[in-house]
């Protein structure tokens, strides 16, 4: 029976001719996360027409946010919200009824 015991782990050895300082800098560059914002990219969200020109125009305005960095989205969202609110408010404002024909006086000929 053998009394085998594992030996110490060995680190991989670099075969390139770089100095220890260069290797540490390269490892740090690979491991460090980037805190730069990503480039704007369309979300690919489809928009279904509603049949109301005012509402559809506001929904299409949302596509403008696809080409802006995230800090520019708020201006587009506020503009769209304002437009949707105005469109919905206009639905509550009903025009006065159109004048109809004058009512005819009633004649009671039974007296």
RODRENLO-311255 format. One record per residue (C-alpha): chain; residue number from 1; residue in three letters; x, y, z. Coordinates in steps of 0.05 Angstrom, whole numbers, plus 5000, padded with zeros to 4 digits. Layout:
BEGIN
+--------+-----+--------+------+------+------+
| chaine | num | residu |   c1 |   c2 |   c3 |
+--------+-----+--------+------+------+------+
|      A | NUM |    ALA |    X |    Y |    Z |
...
+--------+-----+--------+------+------+------+
END
This chain:
BEGIN
+--------+-----+--------+------+------+------+
| chaine | num | residu |   c1 |   c2 |   c3 |
+--------+-----+--------+------+------+------+
|      A |   1 |    UNK | 5000 | 5000 | 5000 |
|      A |   2 |    UNK | 5025 | 5068 | 4981 |
|      A |   3 |    UNK | 5025 | 5130 | 5026 |
|      A |   4 |    UNK | 5014 | 5180 | 4970 |
|      A |   5 |    UNK | 5001 | 5252 | 4990 |
|      A |   6 |    UNK | 4987 | 5310 | 4943 |
|      A |   7 |    UNK | 5043 | 5359 | 4934 |
|      A |   8 |    UNK | 5039 | 5435 | 4935 |
|      A |   9 |    UNK | 5000 | 5468 | 4880 |
|      A |  10 |    UNK | 5042 | 5505 | 4829 |
|      A |  11 |    UNK | 5022 | 5568 | 4794 |
|      A |  12 |    UNK | 5023 | 5570 | 4718 |
|      A |  13 |    UNK | 5087 | 5597 | 4690 |
|      A |  14 |    UNK | 5085 | 5650 | 4637 |
|      A |  15 |    UNK | 5126 | 5634 | 4576 |
|      A |  16 |    UNK | 5129 | 5705 | 4550 |
|      A |  17 |    UNK | 5190 | 5748 | 4562 |
|      A |  18 |    UNK | 5155 | 5802 | 4602 |
|      A |  19 |    UNK | 5177 | 5831 | 4668 |
|      A |  20 |    UNK | 5137 | 5819 | 4731 |
|      A |  21 |    UNK | 5112 | 5891 | 4730 |
|      A |  22 |    UNK | 5085 | 5884 | 4659 |
|      A |  23 |    UNK | 5049 | 5820 | 4677 |
|      A |  24 |    UNK | 5016 | 5852 | 4738 |
|      A |  25 |    UNK | 4993 | 5912 | 4696 |
|      A |  26 |    UNK | 4964 | 5866 | 4643 |
|      A |  27 |    UNK | 4928 | 5824 | 4695 |
|      A |  28 |    UNK | 4899 | 5887 | 4728 |
|      A |  29 |    UNK | 4874 | 5914 | 4661 |
|      A |  30 |    UNK | 4837 | 5849 | 4646 |
|      A |  31 |    UNK | 4807 | 5843 | 4716 |
|      A |  32 |    UNK | 4786 | 5917 | 4725 |
|      A |  33 |    UNK | 4713 | 5930 | 4706 |
|      A |  34 |    UNK | 4698 | 5989 | 4661 |
|      A |  35 |    UNK | 4655 | 6044 | 4691 |
|      A |  36 |    UNK | 4645 | 6079 | 4625 |
|      A |  37 |    UNK | 4572 | 6082 | 4602 |
|      A |  38 |    UNK | 4553 | 6036 | 4545 |
|      A |  39 |    UNK | 4537 | 6066 | 4478 |
|      A |  40 |    UNK | 4463 | 6080 | 4465 |
|      A |  41 |    UNK | 4428 | 6022 | 4432 |
|      A |  42 |    UNK | 4355 | 6012 | 4411 |
|      A |  43 |    UNK | 4314 | 5969 | 4458 |
|      A |  44 |    UNK | 4275 | 5939 | 4401 |
|      A |  45 |    UNK | 4208 | 5950 | 4434 |
|      A |  46 |    UNK | 4152 | 5947 | 4383 |
|      A |  47 |    UNK | 4098 | 6000 | 4382 |
|      A |  48 |    UNK | 4028 | 5981 | 4362 |
|      A |  49 |    UNK | 3986 | 6038 | 4332 |
|      A |  50 |    UNK | 3927 | 6058 | 4376 |
|      A |  51 |    UNK | 3885 | 6092 | 4322 |
|      A |  52 |    UNK | 3892 | 6160 | 4356 |
|      A |  53 |    UNK | 3939 | 6205 | 4318 |
|      A |  54 |    UNK | 3958 | 6244 | 4381 |
|      A |  55 |    UNK | 3974 | 6181 | 4422 |
|      A |  56 |    UNK | 4011 | 6147 | 4364 |
|      A |  57 |    UNK | 4054 | 6209 | 4354 |
|      A |  58 |    UNK | 4074 | 6209 | 4428 |
|      A |  59 |    UNK | 4090 | 6134 | 4427 |
|      A |  60 |    UNK | 4134 | 6145 | 4365 |
|      A |  61 |    UNK | 4170 | 6200 | 4403 |
|      A |  62 |    UNK | 4195 | 6146 | 4452 |
|      A |  63 |    UNK | 4240 | 6121 | 4396 |
|      A |  64 |    UNK | 4282 | 6184 | 4405 |
|      A |  65 |    UNK | 4307 | 6156 | 4471 |
|      A |  66 |    UNK | 4339 | 6097 | 4433 |
|      A |  67 |    UNK | 4394 | 6143 | 4408 |
|      A |  68 |    UNK | 4408 | 6180 | 4472 |
|      A |  69 |    UNK | 4451 | 6162 | 4532 |
|      A |  70 |    UNK | 4411 | 6143 | 4594 |
|      A |  71 |    UNK | 4416 | 6213 | 4625 |
|      A |  72 |    UNK | 4380 | 6241 | 4563 |
|      A |  73 |    UNK | 4320 | 6194 | 4570 |
|      A |  74 |    UNK | 4286 | 6234 | 4624 |
|      A |  75 |    UNK | 4274 | 6293 | 4577 |
|      A |  76 |    UNK | 4241 | 6248 | 4525 |
|      A |  77 |    UNK | 4199 | 6212 | 4578 |
|      A |  78 |    UNK | 4175 | 6278 | 4608 |
|      A |  79 |    UNK | 4157 | 6305 | 4540 |
|      A |  80 |    UNK | 4118 | 6242 | 4522 |
|      A |  81 |    UNK | 4083 | 6241 | 4590 |
|      A |  82 |    UNK | 4062 | 6314 | 4580 |
|      A |  83 |    UNK | 4036 | 6298 | 4510 |
|      A |  84 |    UNK | 3997 | 6237 | 4533 |
|      A |  85 |    UNK | 3968 | 6276 | 4591 |
|      A |  86 |    UNK | 3945 | 6331 | 4544 |
|      A |  87 |    UNK | 3915 | 6281 | 4496 |
|      A |  88 |    UNK | 3877 | 6246 | 4552 |
|      A |  89 |    UNK | 3854 | 6313 | 4581 |
|      A |  90 |    UNK | 3827 | 6333 | 4514 |
|      A |  91 |    UNK | 3782 | 6272 | 4515 |
|      A |  92 |    UNK | 3749 | 6297 | 4578 |
|      A |  93 |    UNK | 3734 | 6365 | 4547 |
|      A |  94 |    UNK | 3671 | 6354 | 4509 |
|      A |  95 |    UNK | 3647 | 6406 | 4459 |
|      A |  96 |    UNK | 3581 | 6440 | 4473 |
|      A |  97 |    UNK | 3523 | 6405 | 4439 |
|      A |  98 |    UNK | 3507 | 6431 | 4370 |
|      A |  99 |    UNK | 3444 | 6472 | 4369 |
|      A | 100 |    UNK | 3386 | 6431 | 4346 |
|      A | 101 |    UNK | 3320 | 6452 | 4314 |
|      A | 102 |    UNK | 3277 | 6498 | 4355 |
|      A | 103 |    UNK | 3222 | 6462 | 4390 |
|      A | 104 |    UNK | 3153 | 6474 | 4362 |
|      A | 105 |    UNK | 3101 | 6504 | 4408 |
|      A | 106 |    UNK | 3046 | 6456 | 4426 |
|      A | 107 |    UNK | 2975 | 6475 | 4407 |
|      A | 108 |    UNK | 2918 | 6447 | 4446 |
|      A | 109 |    UNK | 2857 | 6454 | 4403 |
|      A | 110 |    UNK | 2810 | 6418 | 4450 |
|      A | 111 |    UNK | 2785 | 6476 | 4490 |
+--------+-----+--------+------+------+------+
END
